[in-house]
Amino acid sequence: MKQGIFTLLLIVVTTVVSGGFYLWMGTTPDGTTFHELYKGGQVVIVLMALILMVIAYIVERMIALNKASGKGNIPEFVKELKQEVEEGRVDTAIAKCDEHQSSVAAVLRSVFKRYQSLERHQITDREKKISEMEKAVEEATTMELPLLEKNLVAISTIASISTMVGLFGTTLGMIRAFTAMATTGAPDAVALSLGISEALFNTALGIVGGVMGIVTYNVFTSRVDRFTYLIDEAAFYIIQTLGSETE
């Protein structure tokens, strides 16, 4: 499914679900948590939709990054590849890459395939071989990184939007509260309390969405950085080892 269609469907589904849940909260007994949340106003629908979107993106990223981790421990896999390269078993290294099925394996496999291509064409110049293998790493990394970083910008954006929408709801609630205070005679205590409740609930939901987005964005970014570090470290060693075989 294309990213644009997925995002559009996600917005529609989360909005419908949040709207339905909001209407249901209005039917709950007065004094319950859900009914109090209902008093936060219609901005709550937007905030709940944003939180659901963050959760959906979190689940998608967890599945995608776990798949990108492949089968087995990546550092151990890289260690095995280095040993195969040192012993000149390039075909075995390629087979292990195919078996591991990780993003790191995909990039390193491109290095081995490029090396074999250079060997078939009897390229013996060390600098040229190293240069070609480095190009293979760059090309493969360019293909893998978008898959690893997919939806991270969306998570970060929702975190910021959630905070702003929460602030907007807070402002509306405070306007209602001050309007109640501005009435002639004794202030309307009920309207005042409703305004303050609306402000506080919107603040709370905005913070929840923002914190969820920021924390998960940083966690996923750290995992992507770890992938790129392992790729760079392993690729450098393998390229230098394979390149030295021409000397």
KAMO-V929217 format. One record per residue. RES is the residue in three letters. PSI is psi in radians with two decimals (none if undefined). Layout:
RES|PSI + RES|PSI
This chain:
MET|2.35 + LYS|2.60 + GLN|-0.73 + GLY|-0.74 + ILE|-0.73 + PHE|-0.78 + THR|-0.76 + LEU|-0.80 + LEU|-0.68 + LEU|-0.74 + ILE|-0.80 + VAL|-0.85 + VAL|-0.82 + THR|-0.63 + THR|-0.76 + VAL|-0.80 + VAL|-0.78 + SER|-0.71 + GLY|-0.76 + GLY|-0.72 + PHE|-0.65 + TYR|-0.77 + LEU|-0.67 + TRP|-0.69 + MET|-0.55 + GLY|-0.33 + THR|-0.13 + THR|2.74 + PRO|2.51 + ASP|2.39 + GLY|-0.29 + THR|2.84 + THR|-0.77 + PHE|-0.69 + HIS|-0.63 + GLU|-0.68 + LEU|-0.59 + TYR|-0.55 + LYS|-0.15 + GLY|-0.17 + GLY|3.10 + GLN|-0.27 + VAL|-0.46 + VAL|-0.61 + ILE|-0.81 + VAL|-0.76 + LEU|-0.73 + MET|-0.66 + ALA|-0.72 + LEU|-0.72 + ILE|-0.74 + LEU|-0.65 + MET|-0.74 + VAL|-0.77 + ILE|-0.75 + ALA|-0.77 + TYR|-0.62 + ILE|-0.81 + VAL|-0.77 + GLU|-0.75 + ARG|-0.66 + MET|-0.78 + ILE|-0.80 + ALA|-0.77 + LEU|-0.57 + ASN|-0.67 + LYS|-0.68 + ALA|-0.35 + SER|-0.27 + GLY|-2.79 + LYS|1.92 + GLY|3.07 + ASN|2.20 + ILE|-0.85 + PRO|-0.69 + GLU|-0.68 + PHE|-0.77 + VAL|-0.69 + LYS|-0.73 + GLU|-0.69 + LEU|-0.74 + LYS|-0.71 + GLN|-0.73 + GLU|-0.70 + VAL|-0.75 + GLU|-0.55 + GLU|0.09 + GLY|0.29 + ARG|1.31 + VAL|-0.71 + ASP|-0.70 + THR|-0.67 + ALA|-0.72 + ILE|-0.73 + ALA|-0.68 + LYS|-0.61 + CYS|-0.76 + ASP|-0.62 + GLU|-0.63 + HIS|-0.65 + GLN|0.74 + SER|2.96 + SER|-0.68 + VAL|-0.76 + ALA|-0.68 + ALA|-0.72 + VAL|-0.80 + LEU|-0.56 + ARG|-0.66 + SER|-0.56 + VAL|-0.81 + PHE|-0.72 + LYS|-0.68 + ARG|-0.66 + TYR|-0.78 + GLN|-0.66 + SER|-0.72 + LEU|-0.65 + GLU|-0.69 + ARG|-0.59 + HIS|0.13 + GLN|0.76 + ILE|2.06 + THR|-0.21 + ASP|2.08 + ARG|-0.82 + GLU|-0.67 + LYS|-0.72 + LYS|-0.78 + ILE|-0.74 + SER|-0.75 + GLU|-0.69 + MET|-0.61 + GLU|-0.64 + LYS|-0.67 + ALA|-0.70 + VAL|-0.79 + GLU|-0.76 + GLU|-0.79 + ALA|-0.69 + THR|-0.67 + THR|-0.56 + MET|-0.61 + GLU|-0.65 + LEU|-0.77 + PRO|-0.57 + LEU|-0.62 + LEU|-0.61 + GLU|0.01 + LYS|2.34 + ASN|-0.01 + LEU|-0.67 + VAL|-0.67 + ALA|-0.74 + ILE|-0.78 + SER|-0.71 + THR|-0.76 + ILE|-0.63 + ALA|-0.75 + SER|-0.77 + ILE|-0.71 + SER|-0.74 + THR|-0.75 + MET|-0.72 + VAL|-0.69 + GLY|-0.71 + LEU|-0.66 + PHE|-0.79 + GLY|-0.65 + THR|-0.75 + THR|-0.77 + LEU|-0.72 + GLY|-0.72 + MET|-0.60 + ILE|-0.77 + ARG|-0.72 + ALA|-0.79 + PHE|-0.53 + THR|-0.71 + ALA|-0.62 + MET|-0.44 + ALA|-0.07 + THR|2.61 + THR|2.58 + GLY|-2.57 + ALA|2.37 + PRO|2.58 + ASP|1.81 + ALA|-0.66 + VAL|-0.85 + ALA|-0.64 + LEU|-0.80 + SER|-0.64 + LEU|-0.72 + GLY|-0.75 + ILE|-0.71 + SER|-0.77 + GLU|-0.77 + ALA|-0.81 + LEU|-0.71 + PHE|-0.70 + ASN|-0.65 + THR|-0.81 + ALA|-0.83 + LEU|-0.66 + GLY|-0.70 + ILE|-0.74 + VAL|-0.87 + GLY|-0.72 + GLY|-0.80 + VAL|-0.78 + MET|-0.80 + GLY|-0.80 + ILE|-0.83 + VAL|-0.86 + THR|-0.60 + TYR|-0.80 + ASN|-0.67 + VAL|-0.84 + PHE|-0.65 + THR|-0.69 + SER|-0.68 + ARG|-0.71 + VAL|-0.73 + ASP|-0.64 + ARG|-0.72 + PHE|-0.85 + THR|-0.63 + TYR|-0.80 + LEU|-0.69 + ILE|-0.86 + ASP|-0.78 + GLU|-0.81 + ALA|-0.73 + ALA|-0.72 + PHE|-0.81 + TYR|-0.80 + ILE|-0.73 + ILE|-0.78 + GLN|-0.65 + THR|-0.82 + LEU|-0.65 + GLY|-0.55 + SER|-0.26 + GLU|-0.25 + THR|-0.23 + GLU|none
